[in-house]
Amino acid sequence: MFTIWLRPEFLNLQTRFALFAQTMFHTGLTFFPKTYLGSYPDYTAASTIVIYGVSRLFGQVTPFSAILPTAVVSSLSLVITYRIAALHDRQWGIYAVLFLLLTQGFIQDARDISLDQYTTLVTVLCVYISHSAFIHHHTKRLWFLPVLFAIGFVFRGPIGLVIPTAIILGYYLSNGNWKLFFIVGITGLVLLILLSMGLLIAANQQNGFIFLIQVIAMQVGSRMEGSHALGAYSFYWLKSFYCYALSYPVALLVICARFNAIFRKQTLSFQLLRNLTIGIVLVLIGMSIPGNRKLRYILALTPLFSIIAAYLFVDPSIKGFLYQSKKILLKILRVFPYILLLFNIIILFTMKKFHVTIYVDISFAIFLLTTLIYITHKSKQPIIILSVALLTLFILNIFIFDAVGYQSEKTQPFTQQVARLAPRPIVFYYIGPDAEDIKFMVNFNRPIKLHFIHEWAPNQLFSYQKPVYFIALQEDFDRIPKQITKHFNVILTGKIGHRDCVVFTKK
């Protein structure tokens, strides 16, 4: 499901990772990914190597081959999420999976190239190992925890180790198991130090001391930069309401409504809820300290939100406010397909400026929604209502969000026009590096060397004696003085992403 109806072009952040894999086809395996600009310090090459390996089966890097690893990892996260809750009740496991699939941030990243999905899988595996060891008294499986911490680091850097470690620390803190708490904490710290040293050695080996400093700056220094204002510390707590709906707000509802039971009763179910809650709080507090905050950094918490949220549908003693909240939630989810169907019909008959492919997508969405409503409209079972709602959410993402995003961000038509021109060097004027040029290069059909004029210096356009193609943003080209632009001809216009661009050359 995560790879259904993928668009034929890399968009937005996908372009960078796709370019890493394309470059690996030419340079071979490296510790850090590379582009035409050199080694890239912000990520390890682990995920790129996986994409490269899958793409070798297809002979080239395609959206399917690049997104497939993320889709597989996301599917495994769903399986492990089910297994955690199913240790108590299979129904709980099913509802946990449904809530995870109803979480917009999770399914959006599952259909993308996402390093944070690797952290998510590592985190749920750590929780499953710890909780199953606690329930079944199989403590030997805890030896897998350091291995998983290391895998998280290899794929996502320090964040990939810190988040699962913090969740497990919260687990044992909640249980009052101080021995395992300190063992896990010390193990995580030692691994962080050793793996960080290994990362720096690899950086020095690949590109020298200057690159080593860049790795430190990007993977540590840049994470600490940003706003430290008091309001910024609420970033994850508040922004998750919409990015990680439905699971996050419902999980908060369950925690608040059942707070006394979660933190006082000693049943296995409430122990799990308590352990997850404390782990989540530790991560949210810890991740709020660095100044650079992005919602994708806490994607690994979404399965835990979902497990807690799913308890709303398996709580045997639900009553009062929580019971009424459940009824309201089911009513909202029940009308969700009807609202989306009406929305699509209105768009289809009132909007006139969309590309023809968007009309095809909307028409297909209307057909699927109509079929879905017809088949399930009589069912009042919560599990069916949630299933229909998640299918509706997938339809919304695939046929509306993805379709509109593709039409507004596609670059391939422009790059194909440039590729058909007579071969000349290409110079980006006041663009990049590591900006729109990435989107351009990943869609170009042959390797070329790019040149850049970094500063706003229109006179430098005359410094190129040989015939070249200059590419600039339309708004920047319009700012160049007329006495300079009169010496150039605009030969192409188009879009790189959502930005209008021009190709011009000297007369």
matplotlib code that plots the C-alpha trace (Angstrom):
import matplotlib.pyplot as plt

x = [0.0, 2.9, 4.2, 0.8, 0.4, 3.9, 4.6, 7.2, 9.6, 11.5, 10.2, 11.3, 13.6, 13.5, 15.7, 18.7, 18.6, 17.9, 20.9, 23.0, 22.0, 22.6, 26.1, 26.8, 26.2, 29.2, 31.5, 30.8, 30.2, 31.4, 30.9, 29.1, 26.8, 28.1, 26.8, 28.5, 29.4, 31.4, 30.8, 27.7, 28.3, 24.7, 23.9, 25.7, 25.5, 23.6, 20.2, 21.8, 23.5, 20.1, 18.5, 21.5, 21.3, 17.5, 18.0, 20.7, 17.9, 16.1, 19.2, 18.6, 17.3, 13.6, 11.0, 9.8, 13.3, 14.2, 10.9, 10.6, 13.1, 11.2, 7.9, 9.3, 10.7, 7.4, 5.5, 7.8, 7.0, 3.3, 3.9, 6.0, 3.4, 0.8, 3.0, 3.6, -0.1, -1.0, 1.1, -2.0, -4.9, -5.0, -7.8, -5.5, -2.9, -5.3, -6.5, -2.9, -2.1, -5.3, -4.4, -0.9, -2.3, -4.6, -1.6, -0.9, 2.8, 3.5, 1.8, 3.2, 6.8, 6.1, 5.5, 8.7, 12.4, 12.6, 15.5, 13.3, 11.3, 14.5, 14.6, 10.9, 11.5, 14.5, 12.4, 9.4, 11.7, 13.4, 10.1, 8.9, 12.1, 12.0, 8.2, 8.2, 11.2, 9.4, 6.2, 7.8, 10.9, 13.2, 15.9, 18.5, 16.8, 17.8, 21.2, 19.7, 19.1, 22.7, 22.7, 19.5, 20.9, 23.9, 21.7, 19.7, 23.0, 24.2, 21.1, 20.2, 23.3, 23.0, 19.2, 18.8, 20.5, 19.3, 15.6, 15.2, 17.6, 15.5, 12.3, 13.9, 15.3, 11.7, 10.5, 12.8, 12.4, 8.7, 9.1, 11.6, 14.1, 17.2, 19.7, 18.5, 18.0, 21.6, 22.8, 20.8, 21.9, 25.6, 25.4, 23.7, 26.3, 29.3, 27.8, 27.2, 30.8, 32.3, 30.1, 30.6, 34.4, 33.9, 31.8, 34.6, 37.3, 35.2, 34.8, 38.5, 39.2, 36.8, 37.5, 40.1, 40.1, 38.0, 35.2, 35.4, 34.8, 31.8, 30.4, 30.6, 29.0, 26.1, 25.3, 25.8, 26.3, 23.4, 21.0, 21.7, 21.2, 17.8, 15.3, 15.7, 12.8, 10.4, 7.6, 9.8, 9.9, 6.3, 7.0, 6.7, 3.9, 1.6, 2.6, 2.1, -1.6, -2.0, 1.1, 0.6, -3.2, -5.1, -2.9, -1.2, -4.4, -6.3, -3.3, -3.2, -7.0, -6.4, -3.5, -5.4, -8.7, -7.1, -4.2, -4.9, -5.3, -2.2, 0.1, -1.5, -2.8, -0.3, -2.1, 0.1, -1.9, -1.6, 2.1, 2.6, 0.7, 2.7, 6.1, 5.3, 4.0, 7.2, 9.4, 7.5, 7.7, 11.5, 12.0, 9.7, 11.6, 15.0, 14.2, 12.9, 16.3, 18.2, 17.3, 16.8, 13.4, 11.7, 8.6, 10.2, 12.7, 10.0, 8.4, 9.6, 7.0, 4.0, 3.7, 3.8, 1.1, -1.0, -0.7, -1.9, -4.7, -5.9, -6.5, -9.6, -11.2, -10.2, -10.5, -13.0, -14.0, -14.5, -17.2, -18.1, -16.1, -13.9, -16.9, -18.5, -15.2, -15.1, -18.6, -17.8, -14.6, -16.5, -19.1, -16.4, -14.6, -17.9, -18.6, -15.0, -15.4, -18.7, -16.9, -14.0, -16.3, -18.3, -15.0, -13.8, -17.1, -17.0, -13.4, -14.1, -17.0, -15.8, -12.0, -11.0, -7.2, -5.9, -3.8, -5.7, -3.9, -5.4, -8.9, -8.1, -6.9, -9.9, -12.3, -10.6, -10.8, -14.5, -15.0, -13.1, -14.9, -18.3, -17.5, -16.1, -19.1, -21.5, -19.9, -19.5, -22.2, -24.4, -21.6, -21.4, -18.5, -15.7, -13.0, -14.8, -15.3, -11.6, -10.6, -12.8, -11.4, -7.8, -8.6, -10.1, -7.0, -4.9, -7.1, -6.7, -2.9, -2.5, -5.1, -5.2, -2.1, 0.4, -1.3, -1.3, 2.2, 3.5, 1.9, 3.3, 6.8, 7.7, 11.0, 11.4, 9.7, 12.2, 15.3, 14.3, 14.0, 17.5, 18.9, 17.7, 19.7, 23.1, 25.7, 27.2, 28.4, 25.6, 26.0, 23.5, 23.3, 22.5, 21.1, 22.7, 24.7, 22.6, 19.3, 17.3, 20.3, 19.8, 16.2, 17.6, 20.5, 18.5, 16.1, 18.9, 19.5, 23.3, 26.2, 27.4, 29.6, 27.7, 29.2, 27.9, 27.9, 27.2, 27.0, 24.7, 27.2, 25.5, 28.8, 30.2, 27.9, 30.4, 33.3, 32.4, 34.1, 32.9, 29.2, 27.3, 23.7, 22.9, 20.0, 18.4, 15.2, 12.8, 12.5, 16.3, 16.7, 14.1, 16.3, 19.3, 19.8, 18.5, 21.9, 23.2, 20.2, 20.2, 23.3, 21.6, 18.8, 16.2, 15.9, 13.8, 11.5, 10.1, 10.0, 12.4, 10.1, 7.5, 9.9, 9.9, 13.3, 14.8, 17.7, 19.6, 22.7, 25.0, 24.0]
y = [0.0, 2.4, 2.1, 2.3, 5.1, 6.7, 9.7, 9.3, 11.9, 12.7, 15.7, 17.9, 16.2, 12.9, 14.6, 14.7, 11.1, 10.0, 12.0, 10.2, 6.9, 8.0, 9.2, 5.9, 4.2, 6.1, 6.3, 3.0, 2.5, 5.1, 5.9, 9.1, 9.8, 12.0, 14.4, 16.3, 18.8, 16.2, 14.2, 15.1, 15.4, 15.4, 11.7, 8.3, 6.3, 3.4, 4.2, 5.3, 1.9, 0.1, 2.3, 1.6, -2.1, -2.2, 0.1, -2.2, -4.8, -2.3, -0.9, 2.6, 4.7, 5.1, 6.5, 2.9, 1.5, 4.5, 4.4, 0.6, 0.3, 2.9, 1.1, -2.2, -0.7, 1.1, -2.2, -4.0, -1.2, -1.9, -5.6, -5.0, -2.4, -5.1, -7.6, -5.3, -4.7, -8.3, -9.5, -8.4, -8.6, -9.2, -6.7, -4.1, -5.0, -4.6, -1.2, -0.1, -0.8, 1.0, 4.1, 4.1, 3.9, 6.8, 8.9, 11.4, 11.9, 8.2, 7.3, 10.4, 9.3, 5.7, 6.8, 8.9, 8.4, 8.7, 8.0, 8.5, 5.3, 3.4, 5.0, 4.1, 0.4, 0.3, 1.9, -0.4, -3.4, -2.3, -1.8, -5.3, -7.0, -5.2, -5.8, -9.4, -10.1, -8.6, -10.6, -14.0, -13.6, -14.1, -11.8, -13.2, -11.3, -8.0, -8.6, -7.5, -4.0, -2.8, -4.2, -2.3, 0.9, 0.6, 0.0, 3.1, 5.1, 3.6, 4.7, 8.0, 9.1, 10.2, 10.7, 7.0, 5.9, 8.5, 8.1, 4.3, 4.5, 7.1, 5.1, 2.0, 4.1, 5.4, 1.8, 0.7, 3.9, 3.3, -0.3, 0.7, -1.7, 0.4, -2.2, -2.4, 1.3, 2.0, -0.9, 0.5, 4.1, 3.2, 1.0, 3.7, 6.3, 4.0, 3.1, 6.8, 7.6, 4.6, 5.0, 8.7, 8.1, 5.6, 8.1, 10.7, 8.2, 7.3, 11.0, 11.6, 8.5, 9.5, 13.2, 14.4, 16.6, 19.5, 17.1, 15.6, 19.1, 19.5, 16.2, 17.5, 20.8, 19.2, 16.2, 17.9, 21.7, 22.3, 20.3, 22.7, 25.8, 27.5, 29.1, 28.7, 31.0, 29.7, 29.2, 27.1, 24.3, 23.6, 22.9, 19.1, 19.1, 21.3, 20.7, 16.9, 17.6, 18.0, 16.3, 13.1, 13.1, 10.9, 8.9, 11.7, 13.6, 10.4, 9.1, 12.3, 11.9, 8.3, 9.4, 12.3, 10.4, 7.3, 9.0, 7.6, 4.0, 4.2, 5.4, 3.5, 0.2, -2.7, -4.7, -5.5, -3.3, -0.2, -1.0, -0.9, 2.4, 3.9, 2.7, 4.1, 7.4, 8.0, 7.1, 9.5, 12.3, 11.7, 11.9, 15.0, 16.8, 15.8, 16.6, 20.0, 21.1, 21.4, 24.6, 22.8, 21.1, 19.2, 17.1, 14.2, 13.8, 12.3, 10.1, 7.1, 7.9, 7.4, 3.6, 4.3, 7.0, 4.5, 1.8, 4.2, 5.6, 2.1, 1.3, 3.5, 0.7, -2.2, -0.7, -3.0, -0.3, 2.6, 5.0, 8.7, 11.2, 8.7, 6.7, 9.8, 10.8, 7.4, 7.8, 11.3, 10.0, 7.2, 9.6, 11.9, 8.9, 7.6, 10.8, 11.3, 9.4, 11.4, 14.7, 13.8, 12.6, 15.8, 17.8, 15.9, 16.4, 20.2, 20.4, 18.4, 20.7, 24.1, 24.2, 24.9, 25.5, 22.1, 19.9, 17.1, 14.4, 15.9, 15.5, 11.9, 11.5, 13.2, 11.2, 8.0, 9.1, 9.8, 6.3, 4.6, 6.6, 5.9, 2.1, 2.2, 3.9, 1.7, -1.5, -0.4, 2.2, -0.2, -1.4, 0.1, -2.0, 0.3, -1.8, -1.4, 2.4, 2.8, 0.7, 2.8, 6.0, 4.9, 3.9, 7.3, 8.9, 6.9, 8.0, 11.6, 11.3, 9.4, 11.1, 14.6, 15.6, 13.6, 14.7, 18.4, 18.2, 16.5, 19.1, 22.0, 20.6, 18.6, 19.6, 16.9, 18.7, 21.6, 19.4, 17.4, 20.7, 21.7, 18.2, 18.5, 21.7, 21.5, 20.4, 23.3, 23.9, 25.0, 27.8, 28.5, 32.2, 33.0, 29.5, 26.9, 25.0, 22.4, 24.1, 24.0, 22.6, 19.3, 19.0, 19.8, 17.3, 14.4, 14.7, 15.3, 12.3, 12.5, 13.4, 16.9, 19.4, 22.4, 25.9, 28.4, 32.2, 32.4, 36.1, 38.8, 39.9, 40.4, 41.5, 38.0, 36.8, 38.3, 36.4, 33.2, 33.4, 30.0, 29.5, 28.4, 28.1, 30.3, 29.2, 31.7, 32.2, 34.3, 36.8, 37.1, 37.5, 40.3, 42.1, 42.1, 45.6, 46.0, 47.2, 43.7, 41.6, 43.2, 41.2, 37.9, 35.9, 33.9, 30.5, 28.6, 29.1, 26.5, 25.4, 23.8, 22.6, 25.4, 28.2, 29.8, 29.7, 30.9, 29.6, 32.3, 32.6, 35.3, 36.8]
z = [0.0, 0.7, -2.9, -4.7, -7.3, -6.7, -8.9, -11.7, -10.4, -7.2, -5.4, -2.5, 0.0, -2.0, -4.6, -2.3, -1.3, -4.9, -6.1, -3.4, -4.8, -8.4, -7.5, -5.8, -9.1, -10.5, -7.4, -5.6, -1.9, 0.5, 4.3, 3.5, 0.6, -2.3, -4.8, -7.6, -4.9, -3.0, 0.2, 2.2, 6.0, 7.3, 6.9, 6.9, 3.7, 5.2, 3.8, 0.5, 0.3, 0.8, -2.0, -4.2, -3.6, -4.5, -7.5, -8.9, -9.4, -11.6, -13.4, -12.2, -9.3, -9.7, -7.2, -6.6, -5.9, -3.7, -1.6, -1.4, 1.5, 3.5, 2.7, 3.9, 7.1, 7.8, 7.2, 9.7, 12.2, 11.8, 12.5, 15.6, 16.9, 16.6, 18.4, 21.3, 22.0, 21.1, 24.0, 26.0, 23.6, 19.8, 19.5, 21.1, 18.5, 15.6, 16.9, 17.4, 13.8, 12.6, 14.7, 13.3, 9.7, 10.7, 11.7, 8.9, 9.6, 9.6, 6.3, 4.6, 5.6, 4.7, 1.1, 1.0, 1.5, 5.2, 7.5, 10.5, 9.6, 10.4, 13.9, 14.2, 13.5, 15.9, 18.6, 18.4, 18.2, 21.4, 23.1, 22.0, 23.2, 26.6, 27.1, 25.9, 28.1, 31.1, 30.4, 29.5, 31.7, 28.7, 29.8, 27.3, 24.4, 26.1, 24.6, 21.3, 22.6, 22.1, 18.5, 17.8, 19.3, 17.0, 13.9, 14.8, 14.9, 11.6, 9.8, 11.5, 13.4, 17.1, 16.9, 15.8, 19.0, 21.5, 20.9, 21.4, 24.3, 26.0, 25.4, 27.1, 29.9, 30.5, 30.4, 33.2, 35.1, 35.2, 36.3, 39.0, 37.6, 38.5, 37.6, 34.0, 33.9, 34.6, 32.4, 29.4, 30.1, 30.4, 27.3, 25.3, 26.4, 25.6, 22.2, 21.5, 22.2, 20.3, 17.3, 17.2, 17.2, 14.4, 12.4, 12.7, 11.7, 8.7, 7.8, 8.1, 6.0, 3.3, 2.9, 5.4, 8.5, 7.1, 6.2, 9.8, 11.2, 8.8, 10.1, 13.7, 12.7, 10.7, 12.9, 16.3, 16.0, 13.5, 15.8, 18.7, 16.7, 16.5, 18.8, 22.6, 23.4, 26.0, 23.5, 21.3, 23.9, 23.3, 19.6, 19.7, 22.3, 20.2, 16.6, 17.0, 17.4, 13.6, 12.2, 14.2, 14.4, 15.0, 17.4, 19.3, 20.5, 21.3, 23.2, 25.2, 25.8, 27.1, 29.4, 30.9, 31.4, 32.8, 34.6, 38.0, 36.8, 34.6, 37.4, 40.3, 39.1, 38.6, 35.8, 32.8, 30.5, 32.7, 33.2, 29.5, 29.2, 32.0, 30.6, 27.2, 28.6, 30.7, 27.7, 25.4, 28.0, 28.3, 24.5, 24.1, 26.9, 25.6, 22.0, 23.0, 24.4, 21.0, 19.1, 15.8, 16.0, 13.2, 13.6, 11.7, 14.5, 16.8, 14.1, 16.2, 18.8, 16.6, 17.2, 20.9, 20.5, 18.6, 21.2, 23.9, 21.7, 20.8, 24.5, 24.1, 22.2, 24.4, 27.9, 29.6, 32.2, 29.9, 31.0, 31.4, 29.6, 27.9, 26.6, 25.2, 23.5, 21.9, 20.5, 19.2, 17.6, 15.8, 14.5, 13.1, 11.4, 10.1, 8.2, 7.0, 3.7, 3.0, 3.6, 1.4, -1.4, -1.3, -1.3, -4.4, -6.3, -5.5, -6.8, -9.9, -11.0, -9.8, -10.4, -14.0, -13.8, -12.7, -15.0, -16.7, -14.6, -11.4, -12.8, -13.5, -9.9, -8.4, -10.6, -9.5, -5.9, -6.3, -7.7, -4.9, -2.2, -3.6, -3.8, -0.2, 1.2, -0.7, 0.6, 4.2, 4.9, 7.0, 9.3, 12.8, 14.1, 15.4, 13.6, 10.3, 10.8, 11.6, 8.6, 6.2, 7.7, 7.1, 3.5, 3.1, 4.4, 2.0, -0.9, 0.3, 0.4, -2.9, -5.1, -3.7, -1.7, -3.9, -7.1, -6.3, -4.9, -8.0, -10.4, -8.3, -7.7, -10.8, -12.5, -15.1, -18.1, -17.6, -17.3, -20.4, -22.4, -21.2, -22.0, -25.6, -26.1, -27.8, -25.2, -23.3, -19.7, -17.4, -14.9, -12.1, -11.4, -7.8, -7.2, -4.9, -4.5, -2.7, -3.6, -6.8, -8.5, -6.7, -8.1, -11.5, -11.5, -10.1, -13.1, -15.7, -18.0, -18.1, -15.7, -16.1, -14.2, -12.9, -12.3, -9.9, -9.6, -5.8, -5.3, -6.7, -9.3, -12.7, -14.3, -13.7, -16.5, -18.9, -17.5, -19.4, -22.8, -24.1, -24.9, -21.8, -20.6, -17.6, -15.3, -12.9, -11.0, -13.0, -10.2, -10.0, -13.8, -13.7, -11.2, -13.4, -15.0, -18.5, -19.8, -18.9, -20.0, -23.4, -24.2, -23.5, -25.1, -23.0, -24.8, -22.3, -19.4, -17.0, -13.4, -11.0, -8.3, -7.7, -8.8, -12.2, -13.9, -17.2, -19.3, -21.1, -23.1, -24.5, -27.8]

ax = plt.figure().add_subplot(projection="3d")
ax.plot(x, y, z, "-o")
ax.set_aspect("equal")
plt.show()
